[in-house]
Amino acid sequence: MHLLLHDGPTAADAPGPRTGGLPLVPAGFTWPHCDECGSPLKFIAHLPLDHGTAAVFLCDFDPGACSGWDADGGANRAYLFPPGTPLLPAPAPDDSDAPTLLPTATALHPATTPDGRPGVGRLGGTPDWIQDPETPTCPGCATPMAFAAELEDDTDLNFGDSGRGYLFTCRPCTRAAFLWQC
């Protein structure tokens, strides 16, 4: 397990762990939209993992109106791109009233111990559930997905009131799922 510590502003297309900026995605990627309200989703996190790179999106058009807390609700998306996949910055949609980017890109520094910087989450370990466990099932192989990362609510991330976001992956199927609790 590694803590994710706040490491200050970074480039919008930085390849390291970060919140905000532009998603790094394979060529031909289509920006995801909310299944509930139809708005483009907000890109919230870029997380390189040992088994690929995760990109996390969440509906923030009308906070609380769409079920972004539900891994299967259609108001969020998480992608796992296999290691070695060439990734390029995806331009944000410019034809929407929905917020698609966080105000700043913030680097996240993986560390094994706290060092005085604010913690914004962690990689690996086990989920620190706020409510009951909600481990998603992989839609590809129907097995429980593995916990990959946890993000803490802050001024830019909107996980309800002091909530946490949870990222899960299925290595064999190269799939990811995201949900949050508060």
VMD Tcl script that builds the backbone (N, CA, C; Angstrom):
set m [mol new atoms 546]
animate dup $m
set s [atomselect $m all]
$s set {name element resname resid chain x y z} {
  {N N MET 1 A 0.837 -1.176 0.000}
  {CA C MET 1 A 0.000 0.000 0.000}
  {C C MET 1 A 0.886 1.245 0.000}
  {N N HIS 2 A 0.495 2.225 -0.774}
  {CA C HIS 2 A 1.174 3.515 -0.816}
  {C C HIS 2 A 0.152 4.617 -0.544}
  {N N LEU 3 A 0.532 5.558 0.281}
  {CA C LEU 3 A -0.289 6.753 0.471}
  {C C LEU 3 A -0.138 7.629 -0.757}
  {N N LEU 4 A -1.162 8.366 -1.105}
  {CA C LEU 4 A -1.076 9.363 -2.165}
  {C C LEU 4 A -1.061 10.719 -1.487}
  {N N LEU 5 A 0.076 11.404 -1.572}
  {CA C LEU 5 A 0.252 12.695 -0.919}
  {C C LEU 5 A 0.168 13.813 -1.949}
  {N N HIS 6 A -0.391 14.936 -1.537}
  {CA C HIS 6 A -0.494 16.121 -2.385}
  {C C HIS 6 A 0.914 16.578 -2.733}
  {N N ASP 7 A 1.188 16.757 -4.033}
  {CA C ASP 7 A 2.528 17.145 -4.468}
  {C C ASP 7 A 2.523 18.429 -5.288}
  {N N GLY 8 A 1.445 19.213 -5.178}
  {CA C GLY 8 A 1.392 20.517 -5.831}
  {C C GLY 8 A 0.935 20.454 -7.271}
  {N N PRO 9 A 0.806 21.632 -7.886}
  {CA C PRO 9 A 0.358 21.711 -9.275}
  {C C PRO 9 A 1.302 20.973 -10.216}
  {N N THR 10 A 0.742 20.453 -11.302}
  {CA C THR 10 A 1.540 19.755 -12.304}
  {C C THR 10 A 0.982 20.061 -13.683}
  {N N ALA 11 A 1.679 19.614 -14.703}
  {CA C ALA 11 A 1.222 19.812 -16.080}
  {C C ALA 11 A -0.082 19.053 -16.311}
  {N N ALA 12 A -0.939 19.600 -17.134}
  {CA C ALA 12 A -2.248 18.998 -17.415}
  {C C ALA 12 A -2.136 17.607 -18.019}
  {N N ASP 13 A -1.004 17.302 -18.664}
  {CA C ASP 13 A -0.824 15.992 -19.280}
  {C C ASP 13 A 0.321 15.201 -18.645}
  {N N ALA 14 A 0.618 15.483 -17.375}
  {CA C ALA 14 A 1.686 14.768 -16.671}
  {C C ALA 14 A 1.372 13.269 -16.640}
  {N N PRO 15 A 2.383 12.421 -16.867}
  {CA C PRO 15 A 2.138 10.982 -16.911}
  {C C PRO 15 A 2.028 10.315 -15.536}
  {N N GLY 16 A 2.390 11.015 -14.476}
  {CA C GLY 16 A 2.351 10.430 -13.139}
  {C C GLY 16 A 0.974 10.497 -12.516}
  {N N PRO 17 A 0.842 9.977 -11.297}
  {CA C PRO 17 A -0.454 10.025 -10.616}
  {C C PRO 17 A -0.877 11.471 -10.369}
  {N N ARG 18 A -2.128 11.756 -10.652}
  {CA C ARG 18 A -2.621 13.118 -10.455}
  {C C ARG 18 A -4.135 13.135 -10.442}
  {N N THR 19 A -4.665 14.216 -9.903}
  {CA C THR 19 A -6.064 14.527 -10.088}
  {C C THR 19 A -6.102 15.692 -11.069}
  {N N GLY 20 A -7.143 15.739 -11.872}
  {CA C GLY 20 A -7.294 16.837 -12.823}
  {C C GLY 20 A -6.387 16.741 -14.022}
  {N N GLY 21 A -6.383 17.824 -14.781}
  {CA C GLY 21 A -5.646 17.857 -16.033}
  {C C GLY 21 A -6.459 17.200 -17.127}
  {N N LEU 22 A -5.760 16.700 -18.118}
  {CA C LEU 22 A -6.400 16.019 -19.241}
  {C C LEU 22 A -6.180 14.515 -19.111}
  {N N PRO 23 A -7.168 13.715 -19.479}
  {CA C PRO 23 A -6.947 12.273 -19.436}
  {C C PRO 23 A -5.946 11.858 -20.508}
  {N N LEU 24 A -5.068 10.936 -20.162}
  {CA C LEU 24 A -4.172 10.323 -21.141}
  {C C LEU 24 A -4.845 9.027 -21.559}
  {N N VAL 25 A -5.147 8.915 -22.851}
  {CA C VAL 25 A -5.978 7.823 -23.359}
  {C C VAL 25 A -5.408 7.299 -24.680}
  {N N PRO 26 A -5.820 6.100 -25.091}
  {CA C PRO 26 A -5.388 5.598 -26.396}
  {C C PRO 26 A -6.014 6.407 -27.540}
  {N N ALA 27 A -5.384 6.376 -28.695}
  {CA C ALA 27 A -5.933 7.033 -29.887}
  {C C ALA 27 A -7.332 6.487 -30.154}
  {N N GLY 28 A -8.232 7.360 -30.568}
  {CA C GLY 28 A -9.590 6.958 -30.887}
  {C C GLY 28 A -10.539 6.936 -29.698}
  {N N PHE 29 A -10.041 7.298 -28.527}
  {CA C PHE 29 A -10.880 7.318 -27.332}
  {C C PHE 29 A -11.998 8.344 -27.495}
  {N N THR 30 A -13.192 7.998 -27.046}
  {CA C THR 30 A -14.336 8.905 -27.080}
  {C C THR 30 A -14.648 9.344 -25.651}
  {N N TRP 31 A -14.757 10.653 -25.449}
  {CA C TRP 31 A -15.050 11.200 -24.119}
  {C C TRP 31 A -16.371 10.609 -23.625}
  {N N PRO 32 A -16.396 10.075 -22.385}
  {CA C PRO 32 A -17.634 9.455 -21.894}
  {C C PRO 32 A -18.685 10.477 -21.468}
  {N N HIS 33 A -19.942 10.066 -21.572}
  {CA C HIS 33 A -21.089 10.870 -21.171}
  {C C HIS 33 A -21.895 10.129 -20.113}
  {N N CYS 34 A -22.583 10.872 -19.295}
  {CA C CYS 34 A -23.434 10.314 -18.252}
  {C C CYS 34 A -24.636 9.616 -18.883}
  {N N ASP 35 A -24.906 8.392 -18.463}
  {CA C ASP 35 A -26.069 7.665 -18.968}
  {C C ASP 35 A -27.373 8.261 -18.454}
  {N N GLU 36 A -27.304 9.028 -17.375}
  {CA C GLU 36 A -28.525 9.567 -16.775}
  {C C GLU 36 A -28.913 10.934 -17.341}
  {N N CYS 37 A -27.957 11.877 -17.408}
  {CA C CYS 37 A -28.310 13.228 -17.879}
  {C C CYS 37 A -27.749 13.542 -19.264}
  {N N GLY 38 A -26.864 12.687 -19.784}
  {CA C GLY 38 A -26.315 12.882 -21.118}
  {C C GLY 38 A -25.133 13.827 -21.202}
  {N N SER 39 A -24.758 14.459 -20.104}
  {CA C SER 39 A -23.643 15.417 -20.107}
  {C C SER 39 A -22.294 14.702 -20.159}
  {N N PRO 40 A -21.270 15.370 -20.720}
  {CA C PRO 40 A -19.934 14.793 -20.663}
  {C C PRO 40 A -19.501 14.670 -19.199}
  {N N LEU 41 A -18.804 13.584 -18.896}
  {CA C LEU 41 A -18.321 13.378 -17.532}
  {C C LEU 41 A -17.079 14.224 -17.279}
  {N N LYS 42 A -16.861 14.555 -15.999}
  {CA C LYS 42 A -15.676 15.312 -15.580}
  {C C LYS 42 A -14.529 14.334 -15.346}
  {N N PHE 43 A -13.376 14.634 -15.939}
  {CA C PHE 43 A -12.183 13.822 -15.692}
  {C C PHE 43 A -11.637 14.191 -14.322}
  {N N ILE 44 A -11.436 13.181 -13.449}
  {CA C ILE 44 A -10.968 13.502 -12.099}
  {C C ILE 44 A -9.609 12.919 -11.738}
  {N N ALA 45 A -9.197 11.774 -12.324}
  {CA C ALA 45 A -7.921 11.204 -11.878}
  {C C ALA 45 A -7.244 10.368 -12.955}
  {N N HIS 46 A -5.912 10.457 -12.960}
  {CA C HIS 46 A -5.023 9.664 -13.800}
  {C C HIS 46 A -4.136 8.890 -12.831}
  {N N LEU 47 A -4.247 7.558 -12.831}
  {CA C LEU 47 A -3.515 6.744 -11.857}
  {C C LEU 47 A -2.755 5.616 -12.542}
  {N N PRO 48 A -1.433 5.776 -12.738}
  {CA C PRO 48 A -0.635 4.665 -13.243}
  {C C PRO 48 A -0.559 3.576 -12.165}
  {N N LEU 49 A -0.869 2.347 -12.556}
  {CA C LEU 49 A -0.824 1.199 -11.652}
  {C C LEU 49 A 0.182 0.201 -12.225}
  {N N ASP 50 A 0.549 -0.797 -11.458}
  {CA C ASP 50 A 1.508 -1.764 -11.992}
  {C C ASP 50 A 0.906 -2.627 -13.105}
  {N N HIS 51 A -0.405 -2.648 -13.235}
  {CA C HIS 51 A -1.063 -3.461 -14.258}
  {C C HIS 51 A -1.822 -2.606 -15.281}
  {N N GLY 52 A -1.405 -1.365 -15.451}
  {CA C GLY 52 A -2.018 -0.484 -16.440}
  {C C GLY 52 A -2.197 0.922 -15.901}
  {N N THR 53 A -2.869 1.739 -16.656}
  {CA C THR 53 A -3.137 3.115 -16.252}
  {C C THR 53 A -4.642 3.316 -16.178}
  {N N ALA 54 A -5.100 3.831 -15.044}
  {CA C ALA 54 A -6.531 4.066 -14.851}
  {C C ALA 54 A -6.854 5.537 -15.096}
  {N N ALA 55 A -7.987 5.766 -15.720}
  {CA C ALA 55 A -8.538 7.105 -15.915}
  {C C ALA 55 A -9.954 7.075 -15.324}
  {N N VAL 56 A -10.250 8.057 -14.458}
  {CA C VAL 56 A -11.532 8.066 -13.746}
  {C C VAL 56 A -12.314 9.332 -14.103}
  {N N PHE 57 A -13.606 9.143 -14.413}
  {CA C PHE 57 A -14.515 10.218 -14.793}
  {C C PHE 57 A -15.753 10.151 -13.909}
  {N N LEU 58 A -16.379 11.305 -13.657}
  {CA C LEU 58 A -17.551 11.371 -12.786}
  {C C LEU 58 A -18.495 12.469 -13.283}
  {N N CYS 59 A -19.803 12.223 -13.237}
  {CA C CYS 59 A -20.766 13.252 -13.629}
  {C C CYS 59 A -20.807 14.336 -12.556}
  {N N ASP 60 A -20.652 15.578 -13.001}
  {CA C ASP 60 A -20.684 16.706 -12.074}
  {C C ASP 60 A -21.535 17.837 -12.635}
  {N N PHE 61 A -22.443 17.491 -13.571}
  {CA C PHE 61 A -23.285 18.511 -14.177}
  {C C PHE 61 A -24.226 19.139 -13.149}
  {N N ASP 62 A -24.896 18.304 -12.371}
  {CA C ASP 62 A -25.785 18.754 -11.305}
  {C C ASP 62 A -25.477 17.867 -10.105}
  {N N PRO 63 A -24.416 18.203 -9.313}
  {CA C PRO 63 A -23.950 17.313 -8.255}
  {C C PRO 63 A -25.069 16.748 -7.387}
  {N N GLY 64 A -25.058 15.425 -7.270}
  {CA C GLY 64 A -26.045 14.737 -6.463}
  {C C GLY 64 A -27.262 14.272 -7.242}
  {N N ALA 65 A -27.485 14.824 -8.447}
  {CA C ALA 65 A -28.666 14.447 -9.218}
  {C C ALA 65 A -28.473 13.101 -9.914}
  {N N CYS 66 A -27.272 12.835 -10.407}
  {CA C CYS 66 A -26.982 11.567 -11.073}
  {C C CYS 66 A -26.252 10.653 -10.078}
  {N N SER 67 A -26.366 9.362 -10.294}
  {CA C SER 67 A -25.861 8.397 -9.312}
  {C C SER 67 A -24.383 8.061 -9.504}
  {N N GLY 68 A -23.516 9.070 -9.414}
  {CA C GLY 68 A -22.075 8.870 -9.551}
  {C C GLY 68 A -21.483 7.986 -8.476}
  {N N TRP 69 A -22.212 7.804 -7.387}
  {CA C TRP 69 A -21.736 6.958 -6.292}
  {C C TRP 69 A -21.847 5.472 -6.634}
  {N N ASP 70 A -22.618 5.127 -7.661}
  {CA C ASP 70 A -22.909 3.743 -8.007}
  {C C ASP 70 A -21.976 3.274 -9.125}
  {N N ALA 71 A -21.232 2.192 -8.874}
  {CA C ALA 71 A -20.296 1.679 -9.880}
  {C C ALA 71 A -21.002 1.278 -11.174}
  {N N ASP 72 A -22.276 0.914 -11.093}
  {CA C ASP 72 A -23.011 0.461 -12.273}
  {C C ASP 72 A -24.094 1.436 -12.727}
  {N N GLY 73 A -24.155 2.629 -12.134}
  {CA C GLY 73 A -25.240 3.556 -12.406}
  {C C GLY 73 A -25.128 4.349 -13.693}
  {N N GLY 74 A -23.962 4.394 -14.322}
  {CA C GLY 74 A -23.804 5.115 -15.571}
  {C C GLY 74 A -23.407 6.573 -15.429}
  {N N ALA 75 A -23.233 7.053 -14.179}
  {CA C ALA 75 A -22.860 8.452 -13.968}
  {C C ALA 75 A -21.379 8.597 -13.634}
  {N N ASN 76 A -20.617 7.550 -13.869}
  {CA C ASN 76 A -19.169 7.624 -13.765}
  {C C ASN 76 A -18.588 6.565 -14.688}
  {N N ARG 77 A -17.308 6.675 -14.978}
  {CA C ARG 77 A -16.596 5.671 -15.765}
  {C C ARG 77 A -15.177 5.593 -15.240}
  {N N ALA 78 A -14.660 4.387 -15.265}
  {CA C ALA 78 A -13.250 4.165 -14.990}
  {C C ALA 78 A -12.728 3.257 -16.096}
  {N N TYR 79 A -11.559 3.573 -16.577}
  {CA C TYR 79 A -10.938 2.807 -17.654}
  {C C TYR 79 A -9.588 2.310 -17.172}
  {N N LEU 80 A -9.214 1.125 -17.607}
  {CA C LEU 80 A -7.890 0.586 -17.340}
  {C C LEU 80 A -7.245 0.297 -18.677}
  {N N PHE 81 A -6.191 1.052 -18.994}
  {CA C PHE 81 A -5.468 0.872 -20.238}
  {C C PHE 81 A -4.263 -0.023 -19.960}
  {N N PRO 82 A -4.084 -1.106 -20.726}
  {CA C PRO 82 A -2.998 -2.063 -20.452}
  {C C PRO 82 A -1.619 -1.408 -20.505}
  {N N PRO 83 A -0.655 -1.979 -19.753}
  {CA C PRO 83 A 0.715 -1.455 -19.800}
  {C C PRO 83 A 1.230 -1.456 -21.244}
  {N N GLY 84 A 1.991 -0.448 -21.573}
  {CA C GLY 84 A 2.565 -0.342 -22.910}
  {C C GLY 84 A 1.653 0.296 -23.935}
  {N N THR 85 A 0.401 0.567 -23.574}
  {CA C THR 85 A -0.515 1.232 -24.510}
  {C C THR 85 A -0.075 2.688 -24.676}
  {N N PRO 86 A 0.172 3.142 -25.912}
  {CA C PRO 86 A 0.507 4.562 -26.097}
  {C C PRO 86 A -0.687 5.433 -25.692}
  {N N LEU 87 A -0.423 6.392 -24.803}
  {CA C LEU 87 A -1.482 7.268 -24.297}
  {C C LEU 87 A -1.203 8.706 -24.702}
  {N N LEU 88 A -2.254 9.385 -25.134}
  {CA C LEU 88 A -2.163 10.776 -25.573}
  {C C LEU 88 A -3.175 11.610 -24.812}
  {N N PRO 89 A -2.909 12.924 -24.616}
  {CA C PRO 89 A -3.904 13.772 -23.952}
  {C C PRO 89 A -5.163 13.894 -24.808}
  {N N ALA 90 A -6.307 13.706 -24.178}
  {CA C ALA 90 A -7.590 13.861 -24.876}
  {C C ALA 90 A -8.110 15.268 -24.639}
  {N N PRO 91 A -8.421 15.996 -25.687}
  {CA C PRO 91 A -8.997 17.324 -25.478}
  {C C PRO 91 A -10.396 17.197 -24.874}
  {N N ALA 92 A -10.709 18.090 -23.954}
  {CA C ALA 92 A -12.033 18.090 -23.317}
  {C C ALA 92 A -13.077 18.579 -24.305}
  {N N PRO 93 A -14.292 18.056 -24.209}
  {CA C PRO 93 A -15.361 18.572 -25.066}
  {C C PRO 93 A -15.582 20.058 -24.784}
  {N N ASP 94 A -15.765 20.833 -25.820}
  {CA C ASP 94 A -15.950 22.274 -25.610}
  {C C ASP 94 A -17.370 22.722 -25.920}
  {N N ASP 95 A -18.264 21.763 -26.124}
  {CA C ASP 95 A -19.629 22.114 -26.491}
  {C C ASP 95 A -20.623 21.767 -25.382}
  {N N SER 96 A -20.172 21.913 -24.137}
  {CA C SER 96 A -21.036 21.495 -23.033}
  {C C SER 96 A -21.059 22.532 -21.926}
  {N N ASP 97 A -22.194 22.598 -21.230}
  {CA C ASP 97 A -22.279 23.429 -20.032}
  {C C ASP 97 A -21.787 22.670 -18.806}
  {N N ALA 98 A -21.580 21.367 -18.949}
  {CA C ALA 98 A -21.127 20.541 -17.823}
  {C C ALA 98 A -19.629 20.754 -17.600}
  {N N PRO 99 A -19.194 20.803 -16.343}
  {CA C PRO 99 A -17.754 20.898 -16.088}
  {C C PRO 99 A -17.086 19.577 -16.461}
  {N N THR 100 A -16.071 19.624 -17.318}
  {CA C THR 100 A -15.402 18.400 -17.753}
  {C C THR 100 A -13.991 18.264 -17.208}
  {N N LEU 101 A -13.466 19.335 -16.623}
  {CA C LEU 101 A -12.115 19.294 -16.063}
  {C C LEU 101 A -12.117 19.927 -14.676}
  {N N LEU 102 A -11.235 19.447 -13.810}
  {CA C LEU 102 A -11.026 20.094 -12.517}
  {C C LEU 102 A -10.304 21.412 -12.749}
  {N N PRO 103 A -10.394 22.368 -11.808}
  {CA C PRO 103 A -9.752 23.668 -12.012}
  {C C PRO 103 A -8.223 23.603 -12.136}
  {N N THR 104 A -7.599 22.621 -11.490}
  {CA C THR 104 A -6.140 22.494 -11.559}
  {C C THR 104 A -5.753 21.025 -11.635}
  {N N ALA 105 A -4.586 20.769 -12.195}
  {CA C ALA 105 A -3.997 19.428 -12.175}
  {C C ALA 105 A -3.078 19.369 -10.965}
  {N N THR 106 A -3.280 18.368 -10.120}
  {CA C THR 106 A -2.498 18.231 -8.889}
  {C C THR 106 A -1.749 16.912 -8.890}
  {N N ALA 107 A -0.438 16.983 -8.790}
  {CA C ALA 107 A 0.379 15.769 -8.737}
  {C C ALA 107 A 0.138 15.047 -7.421}
  {N N LEU 108 A 0.165 13.720 -7.494}
  {CA C LEU 108 A 0.039 12.882 -6.308}
  {C C LEU 108 A 1.338 12.106 -6.150}
  {N N HIS 109 A 1.893 12.137 -4.955}
  {CA C HIS 109 A 3.167 11.471 -4.688}
  {C C HIS 109 A 2.921 10.200 -3.881}
  {N N PRO 110 A 3.185 9.008 -4.476}
  {CA C PRO 110 A 3.047 7.772 -3.699}
  {C C PRO 110 A 4.151 7.679 -2.650}
  {N N ALA 111 A 3.780 7.389 -1.418}
  {CA C ALA 111 A 4.752 7.289 -0.321}
  {C C ALA 111 A 4.320 6.171 0.630}
  {N N THR 112 A 5.293 5.568 1.290}
  {CA C THR 112 A 4.966 4.498 2.233}
  {C C THR 112 A 4.654 5.033 3.621}
  {N N THR 113 A 5.083 6.262 3.907}
  {CA C THR 113 A 4.783 6.871 5.206}
  {C C THR 113 A 4.417 8.340 5.010}
  {N N PRO 114 A 3.602 8.899 5.905}
  {CA C PRO 114 A 3.273 10.327 5.805}
  {C C PRO 114 A 4.534 11.173 5.982}
  {N N ASP 115 A 4.572 12.318 5.312}
  {CA C ASP 115 A 5.743 13.201 5.453}
  {C C ASP 115 A 5.349 14.647 5.704}
  {N N GLY 116 A 4.125 14.888 6.158}
  {CA C GLY 116 A 3.677 16.243 6.446}
  {C C GLY 116 A 2.792 16.830 5.371}
  {N N ARG 117 A 2.886 16.308 4.142}
  {CA C ARG 117 A 1.993 16.778 3.078}
  {C C ARG 117 A 0.606 16.187 3.301}
  {N N PRO 118 A -0.436 16.889 2.872}
  {CA C PRO 118 A -1.781 16.330 3.034}
  {C C PRO 118 A -1.944 15.049 2.220}
  {N N GLY 119 A -2.595 14.062 2.796}
  {CA C GLY 119 A -2.907 12.828 2.097}
  {C C GLY 119 A -4.188 13.004 1.301}
  {N N VAL 120 A -4.208 12.488 0.084}
  {CA C VAL 120 A -5.406 12.582 -0.746}
  {C C VAL 120 A -5.897 11.202 -1.169}
  {N N GLY 121 A -5.342 10.155 -0.588}
  {CA C GLY 121 A -5.783 8.810 -0.904}
  {C C GLY 121 A -4.677 7.805 -0.736}
  {N N ARG 122 A -4.860 6.656 -1.408}
  {CA C ARG 122 A -3.843 5.616 -1.349}
  {C C ARG 122 A -4.004 4.654 -2.502}
  {N N LEU 123 A -2.919 3.955 -2.802}
  {CA C LEU 123 A -2.910 2.911 -3.809}
  {C C LEU 123 A -2.773 1.572 -3.099}
  {N N GLY 124 A -3.584 0.602 -3.478}
  {CA C GLY 124 A -3.480 -0.741 -2.929}
  {C C GLY 124 A -4.012 -0.872 -1.517}
  {N N GLY 125 A -3.799 -2.045 -0.952}
  {CA C GLY 125 A -4.314 -2.339 0.375}
  {C C GLY 125 A -5.753 -2.821 0.285}
  {N N THR 126 A -6.541 -2.429 1.251}
  {CA C THR 126 A -7.965 -2.789 1.254}
  {C C THR 126 A -8.782 -1.511 1.390}
  {N N PRO 127 A -10.003 -1.509 0.873}
  {CA C PRO 127 A -10.817 -0.292 0.957}
  {C C PRO 127 A -11.165 0.040 2.408}
  {N N ASP 128 A -11.123 1.307 2.722}
  {CA C ASP 128 A -11.558 1.804 4.028}
  {C C ASP 128 A -12.983 2.330 3.814}
  {N N TRP 129 A -13.928 1.402 3.813}
  {CA C TRP 129 A -15.311 1.744 3.499}
  {C C TRP 129 A -15.911 2.691 4.519}
  {N N ILE 130 A -16.639 3.674 4.059}
  {CA C ILE 130 A -17.387 4.570 4.942}
  {C C ILE 130 A -18.709 3.902 5.307}
  {N N GLN 131 A -19.305 3.223 4.338}
  {CA C GLN 131 A -20.557 2.503 4.553}
  {C C GLN 131 A -20.268 1.012 4.384}
  {N N ASP 132 A -21.262 0.246 3.986}
  {CA C ASP 132 A -21.071 -1.184 3.754}
  {C C ASP 132 A -20.195 -1.402 2.528}
  {N N PRO 133 A -19.454 -2.530 2.490}
  {CA C PRO 133 A -18.639 -2.839 1.314}
  {C C PRO 133 A -19.492 -2.932 0.050}
  {N N GLU 134 A -18.936 -2.402 -1.052}
  {CA C GLU 134 A -19.633 -2.420 -2.343}
  {C C GLU 134 A -18.672 -2.832 -3.461}
  {N N THR 135 A -17.932 -3.901 -3.258}
  {CA C THR 135 A -16.969 -4.341 -4.264}
  {C C THR 135 A -17.694 -4.683 -5.560}
  {N N PRO 136 A -17.346 -4.010 -6.666}
  {CA C PRO 136 A -18.024 -4.285 -7.938}
  {C C PRO 136 A -17.639 -5.653 -8.499}
  {N N THR 137 A -18.518 -6.182 -9.313}
  {CA C THR 137 A -18.269 -7.417 -10.049}
  {C C THR 137 A -17.872 -7.035 -11.465}
  {N N CYS 138 A -16.844 -7.687 -11.991}
  {CA C CYS 138 A -16.394 -7.401 -13.352}
  {C C CYS 138 A -17.470 -7.831 -14.347}
  {N N PRO 139 A -17.867 -6.928 -15.248}
  {CA C PRO 139 A -18.866 -7.299 -16.248}
  {C C PRO 139 A -18.323 -8.278 -17.289}
  {N N GLY 140 A -17.001 -8.414 -17.358}
  {CA C GLY 140 A -16.400 -9.324 -18.336}
  {C C GLY 140 A -16.349 -10.765 -17.879}
  {N N CYS 141 A -15.972 -10.989 -16.616}
  {CA C CYS 141 A -15.781 -12.358 -16.128}
  {C C CYS 141 A -16.647 -12.691 -14.913}
  {N N ALA 142 A -17.432 -11.741 -14.432}
  {CA C ALA 142 A -18.378 -11.933 -13.321}
  {C C ALA 142 A -17.710 -12.298 -11.995}
  {N N THR 143 A -16.432 -11.883 -11.809}
  {CA C THR 143 A -15.769 -12.099 -10.526}
  {C C THR 143 A -15.617 -10.759 -9.815}
  {N N PRO 144 A -15.476 -10.778 -8.481}
  {CA C PRO 144 A -15.261 -9.518 -7.768}
  {C C PRO 144 A -13.978 -8.840 -8.251}
  {N N MET 145 A -14.047 -7.544 -8.437}
  {CA C MET 145 A -12.886 -6.779 -8.887}
  {C C MET 145 A -11.944 -6.532 -7.713}
  {N N ALA 146 A -10.671 -6.276 -8.012}
  {CA C ALA 146 A -9.653 -6.035 -6.989}
  {C C ALA 146 A -9.572 -4.539 -6.686}
  {N N PHE 147 A -9.436 -4.211 -5.402}
  {CA C PHE 147 A -9.274 -2.821 -4.993}
  {C C PHE 147 A -7.948 -2.292 -5.513}
  {N N ALA 148 A -7.965 -1.093 -6.104}
  {CA C ALA 148 A -6.752 -0.500 -6.665}
  {C C ALA 148 A -6.370 0.812 -5.989}
  {N N ALA 149 A -7.348 1.677 -5.690}
  {CA C ALA 149 A -7.019 2.996 -5.140}
  {C C ALA 149 A -8.222 3.604 -4.435}
  {N N GLU 150 A -7.908 4.545 -3.576}
  {CA C GLU 150 A -8.935 5.296 -2.836}
  {C C GLU 150 A -8.555 6.774 -2.905}
  {N N LEU 151 A -9.530 7.617 -3.169}
  {CA C LEU 151 A -9.311 9.066 -3.207}
  {C C LEU 151 A -10.187 9.718 -2.159}
  {N N GLU 152 A -9.620 10.685 -1.455}
  {CA C GLU 152 A -10.362 11.430 -0.436}
  {C C GLU 152 A -11.032 12.636 -1.075}
  {N N ASP 153 A -12.208 12.971 -0.586}
  {CA C ASP 153 A -12.915 14.161 -1.034}
  {C C ASP 153 A -12.065 15.384 -0.704}
  {N N ASP 154 A -12.020 16.342 -1.600}
  {CA C ASP 154 A -11.359 17.625 -1.331}
  {C C ASP 154 A -12.176 18.717 -2.011}
  {N N THR 155 A -11.617 19.877 -2.161}
  {CA C THR 155 A -12.383 20.977 -2.742}
  {C C THR 155 A -12.769 20.722 -4.185}
  {N N ASP 156 A -11.937 20.006 -4.932}
  {CA C ASP 156 A -12.190 19.781 -6.348}
  {C C ASP 156 A -12.960 18.491 -6.630}
  {N N LEU 157 A -12.707 17.451 -5.855}
  {CA C LEU 157 A -13.401 16.185 -6.058}
  {C C LEU 157 A -14.725 16.250 -5.313}
  {N N ASN 158 A -15.767 15.741 -5.909}
  {CA C ASN 158 A -17.091 15.863 -5.302}
  {C C ASN 158 A -17.643 14.475 -4.983}
  {N N PHE 159 A -17.310 13.975 -3.782}
  {CA C PHE 159 A -17.813 12.684 -3.324}
  {C C PHE 159 A -18.772 12.907 -2.170}
  {N N GLY 160 A -19.773 13.738 -2.387}
  {CA C GLY 160 A -20.728 14.043 -1.326}
  {C C GLY 160 A -20.072 14.922 -0.279}
  {N N ASP 161 A -20.392 14.693 0.956}
  {CA C ASP 161 A -19.841 15.466 2.068}
  {C C ASP 161 A -18.772 14.638 2.766}
  {N N SER 162 A -17.500 14.976 2.537}
  {CA C SER 162 A -16.359 14.259 3.135}
  {C C SER 162 A -16.353 12.789 2.750}
  {N N GLY 163 A -16.616 12.502 1.487}
  {CA C GLY 163 A -16.669 11.126 1.022}
  {C C GLY 163 A -15.338 10.614 0.520}
  {N N ARG 164 A -15.369 9.384 0.026}
  {CA C ARG 164 A -14.194 8.737 -0.553}
  {C C ARG 164 A -14.594 8.058 -1.851}
  {N N GLY 165 A -13.698 8.130 -2.821}
  {CA C GLY 165 A -13.881 7.425 -4.076}
  {C C GLY 165 A -13.048 6.162 -4.074}
  {N N TYR 166 A -13.576 5.102 -4.684}
  {CA C TYR 166 A -12.912 3.797 -4.687}
  {C C TYR 166 A -12.767 3.296 -6.121}
  {N N LEU 167 A -11.547 2.947 -6.498}
  {CA C LEU 167 A -11.252 2.416 -7.821}
  {C C LEU 167 A -10.951 0.925 -7.698}
  {N N PHE 168 A -11.592 0.144 -8.559}
  {CA C PHE 168 A -11.378 -1.295 -8.611}
  {C C PHE 168 A -10.993 -1.678 -10.028}
  {N N THR 169 A -10.218 -2.768 -10.170}
  {CA C THR 169 A -9.821 -3.231 -11.494}
  {C C THR 169 A -9.939 -4.748 -11.591}
  {N N CYS 170 A -10.034 -5.217 -12.818}
  {CA C CYS 170 A -9.955 -6.640 -13.142}
  {C C CYS 170 A -8.786 -6.771 -14.107}
  {N N ARG 171 A -7.671 -7.310 -13.632}
  {CA C ARG 171 A -6.479 -7.433 -14.477}
  {C C ARG 171 A -6.723 -8.275 -15.724}
  {N N PRO 172 A -7.300 -9.486 -15.584}
  {CA C PRO 172 A -7.468 -10.317 -16.782}
  {C C PRO 172 A -8.335 -9.659 -17.862}
  {N N CYS 173 A -9.355 -8.946 -17.462}
  {CA C CYS 173 A -10.278 -8.331 -18.431}
  {C C CYS 173 A -9.898 -6.895 -18.779}
  {N N THR 174 A -8.850 -6.346 -18.132}
  {CA C THR 174 A -8.461 -4.935 -18.278}
  {C C THR 174 A -9.671 -4.009 -18.214}
  {N N ARG 175 A -10.401 -4.140 -17.112}
  {CA C ARG 175 A -11.562 -3.285 -16.844}
  {C C ARG 175 A -11.380 -2.606 -15.502}
  {N N ALA 176 A -12.079 -1.500 -15.343}
  {CA C ALA 176 A -12.038 -0.762 -14.083}
  {C C ALA 176 A -13.445 -0.312 -13.733}
  {N N ALA 177 A -13.666 -0.063 -12.450}
  {CA C ALA 177 A -14.947 0.452 -11.961}
  {C C ALA 177 A -14.653 1.447 -10.853}
  {N N PHE 178 A -15.555 2.423 -10.702}
  {CA C PHE 178 A -15.395 3.467 -9.700}
  {C C PHE 178 A -16.717 3.702 -9.014}
  {N N LEU 179 A -16.648 4.010 -7.719}
  {CA C LEU 179 A -17.818 4.388 -6.937}
  {C C LEU 179 A -17.352 5.272 -5.806}
  {N N TRP 180 A -18.291 5.929 -5.151}
  {CA C TRP 180 A -17.926 6.712 -3.965}
  {C C TRP 180 A -18.980 6.549 -2.885}
  {N N GLN 181 A -18.544 6.815 -1.669}
  {CA C GLN 181 A -19.426 6.772 -0.495}
  {C C GLN 181 A -19.162 8.015 0.357}
  {N N CYS 182 A -20.178 8.428 1.106}
  {CA C CYS 182 A -19.991 9.513 2.074}
  {C C CYS 182 A -20.782 9.200 3.325}
}
mol reanalyze $m
mol bondsrecalc $m
mol representation Tube
mol addrep $m
